[in-house]
Amino acid sequence: MKYKMYLPAALLILLAGCNLDENKSDKKATHTKPKADSPVLKIVPVEPQSKPANGQYCYITAVRQKDGATYIDADYIQFLMGDAAITAAKKKHDKVLDDYYIINDNPAIRSLKLTGNFRYIGVESDSAFQQGEDALKRLQAAVKNNQVFVLTFNQQGEVVEIMEQFLP
């Protein structure tokens, strides 16, 4: 009998909560538009790979801001797998570990501009992913860990996507 008195109050609170969520979703839609020129972070699971990904493999040595834009300093590398990795390793009197081989015969550093809304694809691994993590902060942390990356460019030569390469 006591609980019947609380039922209308609980129902009122529940309905008020539903309206708050509806109002919040409207606000999110208006706030999403100005951030269209912000970096995007996507985390993907580690998947088996039988060949190198499309794009330019590199090490990134620095991430910096200049004149309101973000730039990376990249050292291009060759990332080989399978028979190509074995052949290249034999030529250098080396061994292939974990079915990939990296060649860096030209350690020239290239300064590359990132688009304002570049996409960063992080690989979910042992490192802890934090919900709401910022793409630029994730990139800077991966650079400190000497990660291998794959770059994709637009027609203007700007980097539109940076993907972490999982290395076992």
BAPABA-926950 format. One record per residue (C-alpha): residue in one letter; residue number from 1; y negated, x negated, z. Coordinates in pm, whole numbers, plus 50000, padded with zeros to 5 digits. Example, Ala and Ser with C-alpha at 12.3 -4.5 7.8 and 13.67 -1.06 7.14 Angstrom:
BEGIN
a_1_50450_48770_50780 .
s_2_50106_48633_50714 .
This chain:
BEGIN
m_1_50000_50000_50000 .
k_2_49759_49713_50085 .
y_3_49823_49552_49747 .
k_4_49719_49862_49549 .
m_5_49364_49803_49668 .
y_6_49363_49447_49526 .
l_7_49501_49549_49186 .
p_8_49169_49678_49041 .
a_9_48986_49367_49165 .
a_10_49247_49138_49010 .
l_11_49227_49331_48683 .
l_12_48848_49297_48681 .
i_13_48869_48921_48739 .
l_14_49127_48887_48463 .
l_15_48907_49076_48215 .
a_16_48602_48872_48312 .
g_17_48802_48554_48253 .
c_18_48901_48674_47906 .
n_19_48537_48734_47819 .
l_20_48443_48387_47936 .
d_21_48703_48232_47706 .
e_22_48570_48439_47416 .
n_23_48215_48319_47484 .
k_24_48331_47959_47509 .
s_25_48510_47974_47174 .
d_26_48187_48095_47011 .
k_27_47998_47803_47162 .
k_28_48262_47556_47046 .
a_29_48222_47673_46687 .
t_30_47847_47603_46694 .
h_31_47896_47261_46856 .
t_32_48162_47156_46608 .
k_33_47925_47153_46311 .
p_34_47693_46867_46424 .
k_35_47995_46647_46497 .
a_36_48116_46664_46134 .
d_37_47994_46307_46089 .
s_38_48189_46173_46388 .
p_39_48505_45961_46381 .
v_40_48829_46158_46406 .
l_41_49127_46044_46615 .
k_42_49478_46154_46528 .
i_43_49786_46037_46718 .
v_44_50118_46037_46533 .
p_45_50468_45962_46660 .
v_46_50644_45640_46566 .
e_47_50865_45704_46262 .
p_48_51113_45482_46077 .
q_49_50956_45300_45785 .
s_50_51142_45157_45486 .
k_51_50844_45029_45287 .
p_52_50483_44931_45353 .
a_53_50227_45212_45366 .
n_54_49972_45258_45088 .
g_55_49644_45085_45159 .
q_56_49510_44741_45252 .
y_57_49681_44576_45548 .
c_58_49460_44366_45773 .
y_59_49376_44233_46113 .
i_60_49043_44355_46246 .
t_61_48857_44084_46434 .
a_62_48548_44282_46539 .
v_63_48392_44628_46549 .
r_64_48013_44635_46550 .
q_65_47710_44855_46501 .
k_66_47436_44765_46254 .
d_67_47145_44980_46133 .
g_68_47306_45296_46274 .
a_69_47639_45239_46098 .
t_70_47972_45102_46221 .
y_71_48127_44796_46057 .
i_72_48455_44613_46101 .
d_73_48534_44251_46025 .
a_74_48870_44248_45849 .
d_75_49113_43970_45759 .
y_76_49336_44098_45476 .
i_77_49708_44026_45501 .
q_78_50027_44099_45309 .
f_79_50275_44317_45496 .
l_80_50622_44290_45342 .
m_81_50945_44470_45422 .
g_82_51307_44454_45310 .
d_83_51401_44215_45026 .
a_84_51037_44120_44961 .
a_85_51003_44011_45325 .
i_86_51323_43803_45310 .
t_87_51221_43635_44982 .
a_88_50872_43548_45111 .
a_89_51008_43416_45441 .
k_90_51258_43191_45260 .
k_91_50979_43045_45044 .
k_92_50795_42951_45365 .
h_93_51113_42828_45536 .
d_94_51079_43105_45791 .
k_95_51284_43402_45917 .
v_96_51227_43776_45905 .
l_97_51227_43951_46240 .
d_98_51245_44330_46274 .
d_99_51253_44381_45892 .
y_100_50889_44290_45823 .
y_101_50705_43972_45734 .
i_102_50330_43906_45739 .
i_103_50157_43657_45511 .
n_104_49799_43550_45570 .
d_105_49729_43281_45310 .
n_106_49358_43367_45283 .
p_107_49195_43412_45626 .
a_108_48857_43516_45478 .
i_109_48674_43771_45693 .
r_110_48524_44071_45512 .
s_111_48255_44294_45661 .
l_112_48343_44656_45581 .
k_113_48138_44968_45650 .
l_114_48310_45270_45805 .
t_115_48213_45621_45697 .
g_116_48054_45822_45978 .
n_117_48355_46052_45991 .
f_118_48626_45789_45938 .
r_119_48972_45890_46049 .
y_120_49163_45674_46294 .
i_121_49538_45727_46306 .
g_122_49692_45585_46620 .
v_123_50063_45542_46668 .
e_124_50205_45694_46983 .
s_125_50396_45417_47157 .
d_126_50425_45264_47502 .
s_127_50048_45254_47546 .
a_128_49917_45559_47726 .
f_129_49721_45800_47508 .
q_130_49446_45978_47694 .
q_131_49366_46334_47591 .
g_132_49015_46351_47445 .
e_133_49013_45978_47374 .
d_134_48737_45859_47141 .
a_135_48840_45719_46798 .
l_136_48602_45424_46820 .
k_137_48716_45329_47171 .
r_138_49080_45351_47062 .
l_139_49002_45124_46764 .
q_140_48824_44869_46985 .
a_141_49118_44860_47228 .
a_142_49366_44809_46942 .
v_143_49152_44525_46802 .
k_144_49171_44348_47140 .
n_145_49553_44373_47119 .
n_146_49566_44202_46774 .
q_147_49705_44516_46612 .
v_148_49788_44529_46241 .
f_149_49597_44802_46054 .
v_150_49611_44976_45717 .
l_151_49277_45062_45556 .
t_152_49196_45333_45302 .
f_153_48869_45324_45107 .
n_154_48648_45572_44923 .
q_155_48495_45506_44578 .
q_156_48192_45339_44739 .
g_157_48417_45081_44909 .
e_158_48365_45226_45258 .
v_159_48657_45262_45496 .
v_160_48753_45630_45533 .
e_161_49077_45579_45727 .
i_162_49221_45317_45962 .
m_163_49585_45349_46057 .
e_164_49768_45147_46322 .
q_165_50082_44980_46192 .
f_166_50361_45005_46448 .
l_167_50529_44669_46503 .
p_168_50853_44667_46708 .
